[in-house]
Amino acid sequence: MKKIIILFSLFAISLTVLSQGKSGEKGKEKNKVKNETVDKSKEKKESVDKSKEKKESVGKSKDEKKINNEQIWEGTYDKSGEGPKFSKNQPAKVRQAFQRDYPGALNVYWTKYRGDWTATFGNGLYRSTAVYHANGERRDTRTPVLKDKIPRNIIDVILKRRPEARIDDAIKIEVPKTIKDIFRIKNIIEGKTTFEYYNSDGLQVQYDY
């Protein structure tokens, strides 16, 4: 009789342990499913965030390009107001010439304006725009500069002739085979914007846009 009771007790203990084991496995499976759901939700959120960041980055990049183009070419648009058009394909001679002239250029984008191809790129602290004819000949390279980077003799000449002028900013134009840079100066006189060209000596010059 005692043996029967012992066997029955052992059997009951085995059932309890087995039941606890199954319950633990079910709990683990439940937690696993829960964790997988959380991970998928997290991955989905990260994917949405990355997509949103990418769209914002693209939008910001387009805005920066637009602002840069307006600054470089302000005052040169024709009567229709047509400015540079973004370009995907450039003549091989143009691309080769640009790579030769600026091998370390960063973040380059191309446009076409007035029949020429223009490459805008990172150039140290500034962004410059190199202009090329279809045959690969470089017309010039333009870089926006702040007022404190304009040669003092240019400022003196302008203010001597027009003391009321407000010099806003300038574009430095570097022309191949020309020793002295040209500065396109943006003046605001009585609310009206004008553009004038000077060489680094302060002499006013003529330049085709």
Protein Blocks (a to p, Z undefined) as FASTA:
>chain_A
ZZmmmmmmmmmmmmmmmmmmmmmmmmmmmmmmmmmmmmmmmmmmmmmmmmmmmmmmmmmm
mmmmmmmmmmmmgokacfkopacdddfbdcfklmmmmmmmmmmbghiacddeehiacddd
dehjbccdddddfkopafbdcddddfklgcfklmmmmmmmmmmbccfbdcddddehiaba
cddddddeehiacdddddfkopacddeZZ
